[in-house]
Amino acid sequence: MSILLVMIAGIGDLILASRSFRAMRKAYPQARIDLITSSDSTPIAKRYPYLDKIWSFPIRELRSNKWMLVEILSLINSLRKTEYNMIVNLHPVASFSGSCNMAMLFALLRGQKKFSHRPYKYLPIARYAIPNSKFKDQHYSDAYLNVAKVVGGIADAKGIEVFYNPSVEESVSSKILSKIGNQNKIVGINPGSDQPKKRLPIATFAAIADHLIKVHSVNIVILGGPGEVHISHEIEQKMKKPAINLAGKLSLEELTCLINCFDLLITNDSAPMHIAAALNIKQVAIFGPGFPDRFRPYTSIKNYKLIYKKLSCRPCARKVCDDLSCVKSITIDEVVNATEELLFQ
Protein backbone atom coordinates (compact mmCIF):
# COMPACT_ATOMS: atom_id res chain seq x y z
CA MET A 1 0.00 0.00 0.00
CA SER A 2 1.40 3.40 -0.96
CA ILE A 3 -0.13 6.82 -0.28
CA LEU A 4 0.90 10.28 -1.45
CA LEU A 5 -0.38 13.21 0.60
CA VAL A 6 -0.33 16.64 -1.03
CA MET A 7 0.12 19.76 1.13
CA ILE A 8 1.67 22.42 -1.10
CA ALA A 9 1.08 25.31 1.27
CA GLY A 10 2.81 27.28 4.01
CA ILE A 11 4.64 26.15 7.13
CA GLY A 12 1.65 26.92 9.33
CA ASP A 13 -0.64 24.81 7.13
CA LEU A 14 1.78 21.91 7.35
CA ILE A 15 1.67 22.04 11.15
CA LEU A 16 -2.12 22.28 11.16
CA ALA A 17 -2.18 19.14 8.99
CA SER A 18 -0.10 17.13 11.47
CA ARG A 19 -3.25 15.55 12.93
CA SER A 20 -4.04 14.26 9.42
CA PHE A 21 -0.60 12.69 9.05
CA ARG A 22 -1.08 10.92 12.36
CA ALA A 23 -4.60 9.77 11.39
CA MET A 24 -3.34 8.31 8.12
CA ARG A 25 -0.51 6.43 9.82
CA LYS A 26 -2.92 5.04 12.42
CA ALA A 27 -5.24 3.80 9.68
CA TYR A 28 -2.48 2.45 7.45
CA PRO A 29 0.35 1.38 9.79
CA GLN A 30 2.16 -0.71 7.16
CA ALA A 31 1.72 1.66 4.22
CA ARG A 32 4.33 3.81 2.57
CA ILE A 33 3.07 7.35 3.22
CA ASP A 34 4.85 10.10 1.27
CA LEU A 35 4.21 13.84 1.36
CA ILE A 36 4.73 16.53 -1.24
CA THR A 37 4.99 19.95 0.38
CA SER A 38 6.54 23.38 -0.12
CA SER A 39 10.31 23.70 0.09
CA ASP A 40 9.80 26.17 2.98
CA SER A 41 8.05 23.46 4.99
CA THR A 42 10.38 20.60 4.12
CA PRO A 43 12.84 20.89 7.07
CA ILE A 44 10.16 20.22 9.68
CA ALA A 45 8.08 17.95 7.43
CA LYS A 46 11.04 15.55 7.50
CA ARG A 47 10.73 15.29 11.29
CA TYR A 48 7.20 13.84 11.35
CA PRO A 49 7.55 10.14 12.25
CA TYR A 50 4.32 9.31 10.40
CA LEU A 51 5.76 10.07 6.96
CA ASP A 52 8.23 7.99 4.93
CA LYS A 53 9.49 10.37 2.25
CA ILE A 54 9.18 14.12 1.72
CA TRP A 55 9.08 15.57 -1.77
CA SER A 56 10.00 19.26 -1.83
CA PHE A 57 7.96 21.48 -4.19
CA PRO A 58 9.47 24.97 -4.82
CA ILE A 59 6.18 26.85 -4.98
CA ARG A 60 7.46 30.12 -3.48
CA GLU A 61 10.58 30.07 -5.64
CA LEU A 62 8.44 29.57 -8.76
CA ARG A 63 6.66 32.87 -8.15
CA SER A 64 9.89 34.80 -8.58
CA ASN A 65 11.76 32.51 -10.96
CA LYS A 66 9.89 30.77 -13.79
CA TRP A 67 12.96 28.64 -14.51
CA MET A 68 11.97 26.65 -11.42
CA LEU A 69 9.51 24.92 -13.74
CA VAL A 70 12.45 22.79 -14.89
CA GLU A 71 13.04 21.62 -11.31
CA ILE A 72 9.32 20.98 -10.84
CA LEU A 73 9.15 18.85 -13.98
CA SER A 74 12.14 16.87 -12.72
CA LEU A 75 10.36 16.39 -9.40
CA ILE A 76 7.19 15.18 -11.11
CA ASN A 77 9.23 12.80 -13.27
CA SER A 78 10.68 11.28 -10.09
CA LEU A 79 7.25 11.01 -8.51
CA ARG A 80 5.89 9.24 -11.59
CA LYS A 81 8.21 6.31 -10.92
CA THR A 82 5.74 5.25 -8.24
CA GLU A 83 2.11 4.42 -8.94
CA TYR A 84 0.45 5.25 -5.65
CA ASN A 85 -2.62 3.38 -4.48
CA MET A 86 -4.00 6.68 -3.25
CA ILE A 87 -3.17 10.36 -3.80
CA VAL A 88 -4.86 12.84 -1.45
CA ASN A 89 -4.75 16.64 -1.59
CA LEU A 90 -5.39 17.81 1.98
CA HIS A 91 -5.55 21.54 1.21
CA PRO A 92 -8.64 23.29 -0.21
CA VAL A 93 -8.42 24.66 -3.73
CA ALA A 94 -9.48 28.29 -3.43
CA SER A 95 -9.14 29.82 -6.90
CA PHE A 96 -9.63 28.99 -10.56
CA SER A 97 -5.91 29.24 -11.26
CA GLY A 98 -5.21 27.02 -8.25
CA SER A 99 -7.70 24.50 -9.59
CA CYS A 100 -5.98 24.48 -12.98
CA ASN A 101 -2.56 23.97 -11.40
CA MET A 102 -3.80 21.16 -9.17
CA ALA A 103 -5.59 19.54 -12.12
CA MET A 104 -2.32 19.53 -14.11
CA LEU A 105 -0.35 18.11 -11.18
CA PHE A 106 -2.90 15.36 -10.53
CA ALA A 107 -3.03 14.50 -14.25
CA LEU A 108 0.73 13.95 -14.26
CA LEU A 109 0.91 11.94 -11.03
CA ARG A 110 0.31 8.19 -11.20
CA GLY A 111 -2.33 6.96 -8.75
CA GLN A 112 -5.12 4.42 -8.68
CA LYS A 113 -7.41 6.68 -6.63
CA LYS A 114 -7.06 10.47 -6.51
CA PHE A 115 -8.86 12.66 -3.98
CA SER A 116 -9.01 16.46 -3.95
CA HIS A 117 -11.24 19.42 -3.23
CA ARG A 118 -12.87 20.30 -6.57
CA PRO A 119 -14.74 23.63 -6.45
CA TYR A 120 -15.10 23.79 -10.26
CA LYS A 121 -16.83 20.61 -11.38
CA TYR A 122 -15.83 21.06 -15.03
CA LEU A 123 -12.14 20.89 -14.02
CA PRO A 124 -11.37 17.21 -13.44
CA ILE A 125 -8.73 17.55 -10.70
CA ALA A 126 -9.50 14.17 -9.23
CA ARG A 127 -12.04 11.43 -9.79
CA TYR A 128 -13.00 11.53 -6.10
CA ALA A 129 -14.04 15.04 -5.07
CA ILE A 130 -13.77 16.25 -1.47
CA PRO A 131 -17.02 18.18 -0.84
CA ASN A 132 -17.01 21.83 0.20
CA SER A 133 -18.70 20.87 3.47
CA LYS A 134 -15.42 19.37 4.69
CA PHE A 135 -13.85 22.85 4.65
CA LYS A 136 -16.74 25.27 5.18
CA ASP A 137 -16.85 27.12 8.53
CA GLN A 138 -14.13 24.89 9.98
CA HIS A 139 -10.77 25.55 11.56
CA TYR A 140 -8.26 24.44 8.95
CA SER A 141 -6.78 21.78 11.24
CA ASP A 142 -10.24 20.23 11.54
CA ALA A 143 -10.76 20.57 7.78
CA TYR A 144 -7.51 18.75 6.99
CA LEU A 145 -8.48 16.00 9.42
CA ASN A 146 -11.89 15.74 7.76
CA VAL A 147 -10.17 15.04 4.44
CA ALA A 148 -8.01 12.35 6.04
CA LYS A 149 -11.12 10.74 7.51
CA VAL A 150 -12.78 10.64 4.07
CA VAL A 151 -10.00 8.31 2.91
CA GLY A 152 -10.03 6.17 6.06
CA GLY A 153 -7.87 8.18 8.45
CA ILE A 154 -8.45 7.45 12.15
CA ALA A 155 -8.48 10.50 14.41
CA ASP A 156 -7.26 10.62 17.99
CA ALA A 157 -7.65 13.12 20.82
CA LYS A 158 -4.19 14.66 20.47
CA GLY A 159 -3.62 18.11 19.01
CA ILE A 160 -1.23 19.42 16.38
CA GLU A 161 2.49 18.63 16.61
CA VAL A 162 5.82 19.94 15.44
CA PHE A 163 9.27 18.36 15.82
CA TYR A 164 12.88 19.40 15.41
CA ASN A 165 16.20 17.60 15.42
CA PRO A 166 17.51 17.48 19.03
CA SER A 167 20.94 18.37 17.67
CA VAL A 168 19.86 22.02 17.26
CA GLU A 169 19.32 22.35 21.01
CA GLU A 170 23.03 22.73 21.60
CA SER A 171 23.47 25.43 18.96
CA VAL A 172 20.42 27.35 20.20
CA SER A 173 21.67 27.14 23.76
CA SER A 174 25.20 28.25 22.95
CA LYS A 175 24.31 30.97 20.45
CA ILE A 176 21.22 32.40 22.09
CA LEU A 177 20.13 31.15 25.49
CA SER A 178 23.57 31.69 27.01
CA LYS A 179 23.17 35.42 26.29
CA ILE A 180 19.83 35.65 28.08
CA GLY A 181 19.48 36.21 31.80
CA ASN A 182 18.16 33.04 33.37
CA GLN A 183 16.34 34.94 36.08
CA ASN A 184 13.92 36.70 33.74
CA LYS A 185 11.15 35.55 31.46
CA ILE A 186 11.77 35.27 27.72
CA VAL A 187 9.22 36.89 25.42
CA GLY A 188 9.44 36.47 21.67
CA ILE A 189 8.26 39.15 19.26
CA ASN A 190 7.29 38.02 15.77
CA PRO A 191 6.50 41.15 13.72
CA GLY A 192 6.42 39.46 10.32
CA SER A 193 3.83 37.56 8.34
CA ASP A 194 3.45 36.25 4.80
CA GLN A 195 1.40 39.35 3.89
CA PRO A 196 2.27 42.94 4.91
CA LYS A 197 -1.40 43.72 5.61
CA LYS A 198 -1.37 41.20 8.49
CA ARG A 199 1.41 43.00 10.37
CA LEU A 200 0.92 45.10 13.47
CA PRO A 201 2.67 48.48 12.96
CA ILE A 202 6.38 48.52 13.76
CA ALA A 203 6.04 51.38 16.25
CA THR A 204 3.41 49.42 18.18
CA PHE A 205 5.65 46.36 18.48
CA ALA A 206 8.56 48.55 19.62
CA ALA A 207 6.46 50.23 22.32
CA ILE A 208 5.12 46.88 23.58
CA ALA A 209 8.65 45.46 23.85
CA ASP A 210 9.95 48.56 25.68
CA HIS A 211 7.10 48.42 28.19
CA LEU A 212 7.67 44.74 28.98
CA ILE A 213 11.39 45.30 29.50
CA LYS A 214 10.89 48.41 31.63
CA VAL A 215 8.09 47.09 33.84
CA HIS A 216 8.83 43.36 34.01
CA SER A 217 12.53 43.10 33.05
CA VAL A 218 11.77 40.43 30.47
CA ASN A 219 14.21 39.33 27.78
CA ILE A 220 12.87 40.33 24.36
CA VAL A 221 13.84 38.21 21.35
CA ILE A 222 12.86 39.54 17.92
CA LEU A 223 12.14 36.90 15.28
CA GLY A 224 11.79 37.03 11.52
CA GLY A 225 12.57 35.17 8.34
CA PRO A 226 15.26 36.13 5.80
CA GLY A 227 12.84 38.51 4.07
CA GLU A 228 11.83 40.21 7.31
CA VAL A 229 15.21 41.41 8.55
CA HIS A 230 14.36 45.02 7.69
CA ILE A 231 11.23 44.86 9.86
CA SER A 232 13.12 43.60 12.90
CA HIS A 233 15.85 46.19 12.33
CA GLU A 234 13.28 49.02 12.29
CA ILE A 235 11.77 47.75 15.54
CA GLU A 236 15.20 47.61 17.13
CA GLN A 237 15.90 51.17 15.96
CA LYS A 238 12.65 52.46 17.48
CA MET A 239 13.14 50.69 20.81
CA LYS A 240 14.69 52.51 23.75
CA LYS A 241 15.70 49.26 25.45
CA PRO A 242 18.05 46.56 24.10
CA ALA A 243 16.64 43.39 22.59
CA ILE A 244 18.09 40.28 20.96
CA ASN A 245 17.44 40.44 17.22
CA LEU A 246 17.58 37.02 15.54
CA ALA A 247 15.68 37.79 12.34
CA GLY A 248 17.23 35.94 9.41
CA LYS A 249 19.75 34.16 11.64
CA LEU A 250 17.93 30.92 12.44
CA SER A 251 17.07 27.80 10.50
CA LEU A 252 13.46 26.65 10.73
CA GLU A 253 14.40 23.92 13.21
CA GLU A 254 16.43 26.36 15.32
CA LEU A 255 13.45 28.73 15.32
CA THR A 256 11.18 25.92 16.50
CA CYS A 257 13.62 24.93 19.24
CA LEU A 258 13.94 28.56 20.38
CA ILE A 259 10.17 29.12 20.51
CA ASN A 260 10.00 26.04 22.73
CA CYS A 261 12.16 27.97 25.24
CA PHE A 262 9.91 31.06 25.34
CA ASP A 263 7.63 31.92 28.22
CA LEU A 264 5.39 33.71 25.73
CA LEU A 265 5.26 34.74 22.07
CA ILE A 266 3.62 37.90 20.72
CA THR A 267 2.91 37.27 17.08
CA ASN A 268 0.98 38.20 13.99
CA ASP A 269 -1.01 35.53 12.15
CA SER A 270 1.95 33.52 10.87
CA ALA A 271 3.87 30.23 10.96
CA PRO A 272 5.53 30.96 14.36
CA MET A 273 2.01 31.29 15.81
CA HIS A 274 1.27 27.69 14.80
CA ILE A 275 4.69 26.49 15.95
CA ALA A 276 4.01 27.97 19.40
CA ALA A 277 0.55 26.37 19.47
CA ALA A 278 1.97 22.94 18.62
CA LEU A 279 4.53 23.32 21.42
CA ASN A 280 1.92 24.57 23.94
CA ILE A 281 3.77 27.86 24.37
CA LYS A 282 1.65 30.76 25.60
CA GLN A 283 1.03 33.44 23.04
CA VAL A 284 -0.78 36.63 22.16
CA ALA A 285 -1.99 36.18 18.57
CA ILE A 286 -2.83 39.30 16.58
CA PHE A 287 -5.21 39.07 13.64
CA GLY A 288 -5.71 41.96 11.24
CA PRO A 289 -7.75 41.06 8.15
CA GLY A 290 -7.44 37.29 8.67
CA PHE A 291 -9.88 34.59 9.76
CA PRO A 292 -9.27 33.76 13.45
CA ASP A 293 -12.06 31.17 13.48
CA ARG A 294 -10.19 29.21 10.81
CA PHE A 295 -6.57 29.97 11.65
CA ARG A 296 -6.40 30.74 15.39
CA PRO A 297 -3.78 28.91 17.49
CA TYR A 298 -4.94 25.30 17.66
CA THR A 299 -4.19 24.71 21.32
CA SER A 300 -5.79 24.99 24.75
CA ILE A 301 -7.75 28.22 25.26
CA LYS A 302 -5.61 28.75 28.37
CA ASN A 303 -2.53 29.14 26.21
CA TYR A 304 -3.47 32.11 24.07
CA LYS A 305 -5.23 35.44 23.76
CA LEU A 306 -6.68 36.56 20.45
CA ILE A 307 -6.59 40.24 19.57
CA TYR A 308 -8.56 41.52 16.60
CA LYS A 309 -11.09 44.23 15.77
CA LYS A 310 -14.70 43.45 14.90
CA LEU A 311 -14.88 45.71 11.86
CA SER A 312 -17.51 45.48 9.13
CA CYS A 313 -14.79 44.96 6.50
CA ARG A 314 -13.19 41.93 8.12
CA PRO A 315 -12.45 39.15 7.70
CA CYS A 316 -10.96 40.31 4.40
CA ALA A 317 -9.30 38.33 1.63
CA ARG A 318 -8.25 41.32 -0.49
CA LYS A 319 -4.60 41.37 -1.53
CA VAL A 320 -4.21 45.13 -1.08
CA CYS A 321 -5.83 47.56 1.37
CA ASP A 322 -5.06 51.26 1.80
CA ASP A 323 -6.89 51.54 5.12
CA LEU A 324 -5.59 48.74 7.39
CA SER A 325 -7.75 49.87 10.32
CA CYS A 326 -7.84 46.22 11.37
CA VAL A 327 -4.21 46.36 12.52
CA LYS A 328 -3.67 50.08 13.02
CA SER A 329 -6.51 50.31 15.56
CA ILE A 330 -5.01 47.63 17.84
CA THR A 331 -3.52 49.45 20.80
CA ILE A 332 -0.36 48.94 22.81
CA ASP A 333 -2.41 48.53 25.99
CA GLU A 334 -4.52 45.74 24.50
CA VAL A 335 -1.45 43.67 23.67
CA VAL A 336 0.36 44.49 26.92
CA ASN A 337 -2.66 43.61 29.06
CA ALA A 338 -3.13 40.28 27.28
CA THR A 339 0.57 39.53 27.63
CA GLU A 340 0.63 40.31 31.34
CA GLU A 341 -2.48 38.25 31.97
CA LEU A 342 -0.91 35.18 30.32
CA LEU A 343 2.58 35.67 31.75
CA PHE A 344 1.52 36.12 35.35
CA GLN A 345 -1.74 34.22 35.67
C-alpha positions as CSV (number, residue, x, y, z in Angstrom):
1,M,0.0,0.0,0.0
2,S,1.4,3.4,-1.0
3,I,-0.1,6.8,-0.3
4,L,0.9,10.3,-1.4
5,L,-0.4,13.2,0.6
6,V,-0.3,16.6,-1.0
7,M,0.1,19.8,1.1
8,I,1.7,22.4,-1.1
9,A,1.1,25.3,1.3
10,G,2.8,27.3,4.0
11,I,4.6,26.1,7.1
12,G,1.6,26.9,9.3
13,D,-0.6,24.8,7.1
14,L,1.8,21.9,7.4
15,I,1.7,22.0,11.2
16,L,-2.1,22.3,11.2
17,A,-2.2,19.1,9.0
18,S,-0.1,17.1,11.5
19,R,-3.2,15.5,12.9
20,S,-4.0,14.3,9.4
21,F,-0.6,12.7,9.0
22,R,-1.1,10.9,12.4
23,A,-4.6,9.8,11.4
24,M,-3.3,8.3,8.1
25,R,-0.5,6.4,9.8
26,K,-2.9,5.0,12.4
27,A,-5.2,3.8,9.7
28,Y,-2.5,2.4,7.4
29,P,0.4,1.4,9.8
30,Q,2.2,-0.7,7.2
31,A,1.7,1.7,4.2
32,R,4.3,3.8,2.6
33,I,3.1,7.4,3.2
34,D,4.9,10.1,1.3
35,L,4.2,13.8,1.4
36,I,4.7,16.5,-1.2
37,T,5.0,20.0,0.4
38,S,6.5,23.4,-0.1
39,S,10.3,23.7,0.1
40,D,9.8,26.2,3.0
41,S,8.1,23.5,5.0
42,T,10.4,20.6,4.1
43,P,12.8,20.9,7.1
44,I,10.2,20.2,9.7
45,A,8.1,17.9,7.4
46,K,11.0,15.6,7.5
47,R,10.7,15.3,11.3
48,Y,7.2,13.8,11.3
49,P,7.5,10.1,12.3
50,Y,4.3,9.3,10.4
51,L,5.8,10.1,7.0
52,D,8.2,8.0,4.9
53,K,9.5,10.4,2.2
54,I,9.2,14.1,1.7
55,W,9.1,15.6,-1.8
56,S,10.0,19.3,-1.8
57,F,8.0,21.5,-4.2
58,P,9.5,25.0,-4.8
59,I,6.2,26.9,-5.0
60,R,7.5,30.1,-3.5
61,E,10.6,30.1,-5.6
62,L,8.4,29.6,-8.8
63,R,6.7,32.9,-8.2
64,S,9.9,34.8,-8.6
65,N,11.8,32.5,-11.0
66,K,9.9,30.8,-13.8
67,W,13.0,28.6,-14.5
68,M,12.0,26.7,-11.4
69,L,9.5,24.9,-13.7
70,V,12.4,22.8,-14.9
71,E,13.0,21.6,-11.3
72,I,9.3,21.0,-10.8
73,L,9.1,18.9,-14.0
74,S,12.1,16.9,-12.7
75,L,10.4,16.4,-9.4
76,I,7.2,15.2,-11.1
77,N,9.2,12.8,-13.3
78,S,10.7,11.3,-10.1
79,L,7.2,11.0,-8.5
80,R,5.9,9.2,-11.6
81,K,8.2,6.3,-10.9
82,T,5.7,5.2,-8.2
83,E,2.1,4.4,-8.9
84,Y,0.4,5.2,-5.6
85,N,-2.6,3.4,-4.5
86,M,-4.0,6.7,-3.3
87,I,-3.2,10.4,-3.8
88,V,-4.9,12.8,-1.5
89,N,-4.7,16.6,-1.6
90,L,-5.4,17.8,2.0
91,H,-5.5,21.5,1.2
92,P,-8.6,23.3,-0.2
93,V,-8.4,24.7,-3.7
94,A,-9.5,28.3,-3.4
95,S,-9.1,29.8,-6.9
96,F,-9.6,29.0,-10.6
97,S,-5.9,29.2,-11.3
98,G,-5.2,27.0,-8.3
99,S,-7.7,24.5,-9.6
100,C,-6.0,24.5,-13.0
101,N,-2.6,24.0,-11.4
102,M,-3.8,21.2,-9.2
103,A,-5.6,19.5,-12.1
104,M,-2.3,19.5,-14.1
105,L,-0.4,18.1,-11.2
106,F,-2.9,15.4,-10.5
107,A,-3.0,14.5,-14.2
108,L,0.7,14.0,-14.3
109,L,0.9,11.9,-11.0
110,R,0.3,8.2,-11.2
111,G,-2.3,7.0,-8.7
112,Q,-5.1,4.4,-8.7
113,K,-7.4,6.7,-6.6
114,K,-7.1,10.5,-6.5
115,F,-8.9,12.7,-4.0
116,S,-9.0,16.5,-4.0
117,H,-11.2,19.4,-3.2
118,R,-12.9,20.3,-6.6
119,P,-14.7,23.6,-6.4
120,Y,-15.1,23.8,-10.3
121,K,-16.8,20.6,-11.4
122,Y,-15.8,21.1,-15.0
123,L,-12.1,20.9,-14.0
124,P,-11.4,17.2,-13.4
125,I,-8.7,17.5,-10.7
126,A,-9.5,14.2,-9.2
127,R,-12.0,11.4,-9.8
128,Y,-13.0,11.5,-6.1
129,A,-14.0,15.0,-5.1
130,I,-13.8,16.2,-1.5
131,P,-17.0,18.2,-0.8
132,N,-17.0,21.8,0.2
133,S,-18.7,20.9,3.5
134,K,-15.4,19.4,4.7
135,F,-13.9,22.8,4.7
136,K,-16.7,25.3,5.2
137,D,-16.8,27.1,8.5
138,Q,-14.1,24.9,10.0
139,H,-10.8,25.6,11.6
140,Y,-8.3,24.4,9.0
141,S,-6.8,21.8,11.2
142,D,-10.2,20.2,11.5
143,A,-10.8,20.6,7.8
144,Y,-7.5,18.8,7.0
145,L,-8.5,16.0,9.4
146,N,-11.9,15.7,7.8
147,V,-10.2,15.0,4.4
148,A,-8.0,12.3,6.0
149,K,-11.1,10.7,7.5
150,V,-12.8,10.6,4.1
151,V,-10.0,8.3,2.9
152,G,-10.0,6.2,6.1
153,G,-7.9,8.2,8.5
154,I,-8.5,7.4,12.1
155,A,-8.5,10.5,14.4
156,D,-7.3,10.6,18.0
157,A,-7.6,13.1,20.8
158,K,-4.2,14.7,20.5
159,G,-3.6,18.1,19.0
160,I,-1.2,19.4,16.4
161,E,2.5,18.6,16.6
162,V,5.8,19.9,15.4
163,F,9.3,18.4,15.8
164,Y,12.9,19.4,15.4
165,N,16.2,17.6,15.4
166,P,17.5,17.5,19.0
167,S,20.9,18.4,17.7
168,V,19.9,22.0,17.3
169,E,19.3,22.4,21.0
170,E,23.0,22.7,21.6
171,S,23.5,25.4,19.0
172,V,20.4,27.4,20.2
173,S,21.7,27.1,23.8
174,S,25.2,28.3,23.0
175,K,24.3,31.0,20.4
176,I,21.2,32.4,22.1
177,L,20.1,31.2,25.5
178,S,23.6,31.7,27.0
179,K,23.2,35.4,26.3
180,I,19.8,35.7,28.1
181,G,19.5,36.2,31.8
182,N,18.2,33.0,33.4
183,Q,16.3,34.9,36.1
184,N,13.9,36.7,33.7
185,K,11.2,35.5,31.5
186,I,11.8,35.3,27.7
187,V,9.2,36.9,25.4
188,G,9.4,36.5,21.7
189,I,8.3,39.1,19.3
190,N,7.3,38.0,15.8
191,P,6.5,41.1,13.7
192,G,6.4,39.5,10.3
193,S,3.8,37.6,8.3
194,D,3.5,36.2,4.8
195,Q,1.4,39.3,3.9
196,P,2.3,42.9,4.9
197,K,-1.4,43.7,5.6
198,K,-1.4,41.2,8.5
199,R,1.4,43.0,10.4
200,L,0.9,45.1,13.5
201,P,2.7,48.5,13.0
202,I,6.4,48.5,13.8
203,A,6.0,51.4,16.2
204,T,3.4,49.4,18.2
205,F,5.7,46.4,18.5
206,A,8.6,48.5,19.6
207,A,6.5,50.2,22.3
208,I,5.1,46.9,23.6
209,A,8.6,45.5,23.8
210,D,9.9,48.6,25.7
211,H,7.1,48.4,28.2
212,L,7.7,44.7,29.0
213,I,11.4,45.3,29.5
214,K,10.9,48.4,31.6
215,V,8.1,47.1,33.8
216,H,8.8,43.4,34.0
217,S,12.5,43.1,33.0
218,V,11.8,40.4,30.5
219,N,14.2,39.3,27.8
220,I,12.9,40.3,24.4
221,V,13.8,38.2,21.4
222,I,12.9,39.5,17.9
223,L,12.1,36.9,15.3
224,G,11.8,37.0,11.5
225,G,12.6,35.2,8.3
226,P,15.3,36.1,5.8
227,G,12.8,38.5,4.1
228,E,11.8,40.2,7.3
229,V,15.2,41.4,8.6
230,H,14.4,45.0,7.7
231,I,11.2,44.9,9.9
232,S,13.1,43.6,12.9
233,H,15.9,46.2,12.3
234,E,13.3,49.0,12.3
235,I,11.8,47.7,15.5
236,E,15.2,47.6,17.1
237,Q,15.9,51.2,16.0
238,K,12.7,52.5,17.5
239,M,13.1,50.7,20.8
240,K,14.7,52.5,23.8
241,K,15.7,49.3,25.5
242,P,18.1,46.6,24.1
243,A,16.6,43.4,22.6
244,I,18.1,40.3,21.0
245,N,17.4,40.4,17.2
246,L,17.6,37.0,15.5
247,A,15.7,37.8,12.3
248,G,17.2,35.9,9.4
249,K,19.8,34.2,11.6
250,L,17.9,30.9,12.4
251,S,17.1,27.8,10.5
252,L,13.5,26.6,10.7
253,E,14.4,23.9,13.2
254,E,16.4,26.4,15.3
255,L,13.4,28.7,15.3
256,T,11.2,25.9,16.5
257,C,13.6,24.9,19.2
258,L,13.9,28.6,20.4
259,I,10.2,29.1,20.5
260,N,10.0,26.0,22.7
261,C,12.2,28.0,25.2
262,F,9.9,31.1,25.3
263,D,7.6,31.9,28.2
264,L,5.4,33.7,25.7
265,L,5.3,34.7,22.1
266,I,3.6,37.9,20.7
267,T,2.9,37.3,17.1
268,N,1.0,38.2,14.0
269,D,-1.0,35.5,12.1
270,S,2.0,33.5,10.9
271,A,3.9,30.2,11.0
272,P,5.5,31.0,14.4
273,M,2.0,31.3,15.8
274,H,1.3,27.7,14.8
275,I,4.7,26.5,16.0
276,A,4.0,28.0,19.4
277,A,0.6,26.4,19.5
278,A,2.0,22.9,18.6
279,L,4.5,23.3,21.4
280,N,1.9,24.6,23.9
281,I,3.8,27.9,24.4
282,K,1.6,30.8,25.6
283,Q,1.0,33.4,23.0
284,V,-0.8,36.6,22.2
285,A,-2.0,36.2,18.6
286,I,-2.8,39.3,16.6
287,F,-5.2,39.1,13.6
288,G,-5.7,42.0,11.2
289,P,-7.7,41.1,8.1
290,G,-7.4,37.3,8.7
291,F,-9.9,34.6,9.8
292,P,-9.3,33.8,13.4
293,D,-12.1,31.2,13.5
294,R,-10.2,29.2,10.8
295,F,-6.6,30.0,11.7
296,R,-6.4,30.7,15.4
297,P,-3.8,28.9,17.5
298,Y,-4.9,25.3,17.7
299,T,-4.2,24.7,21.3
300,S,-5.8,25.0,24.8
301,I,-7.7,28.2,25.3
302,K,-5.6,28.8,28.4
303,N,-2.5,29.1,26.2
304,Y,-3.5,32.1,24.1
305,K,-5.2,35.4,23.8
306,L,-6.7,36.6,20.4
307,I,-6.6,40.2,19.6
308,Y,-8.6,41.5,16.6
309,K,-11.1,44.2,15.8
310,K,-14.7,43.5,14.9
311,L,-14.9,45.7,11.9
312,S,-17.5,45.5,9.1
313,C,-14.8,45.0,6.5
314,R,-13.2,41.9,8.1
315,P,-12.4,39.2,7.7
316,C,-11.0,40.3,4.4
317,A,-9.3,38.3,1.6
318,R,-8.3,41.3,-0.5
319,K,-4.6,41.4,-1.5
320,V,-4.2,45.1,-1.1
321,C,-5.8,47.6,1.4
322,D,-5.1,51.3,1.8
323,D,-6.9,51.5,5.1
324,L,-5.6,48.7,7.4
325,S,-7.7,49.9,10.3
326,C,-7.8,46.2,11.4
327,V,-4.2,46.4,12.5
328,K,-3.7,50.1,13.0
329,S,-6.5,50.3,15.6
330,I,-5.0,47.6,17.8
331,T,-3.5,49.4,20.8
332,I,-0.4,48.9,22.8
333,D,-2.4,48.5,26.0
334,E,-4.5,45.7,24.5
335,V,-1.4,43.7,23.7
336,V,0.4,44.5,26.9
337,N,-2.7,43.6,29.1
338,A,-3.1,40.3,27.3
339,T,0.6,39.5,27.6
340,E,0.6,40.3,31.3
341,E,-2.5,38.2,32.0
342,L,-0.9,35.2,30.3
343,L,2.6,35.7,31.8
344,F,1.5,36.1,35.3
345,Q,-1.7,34.2,35.7
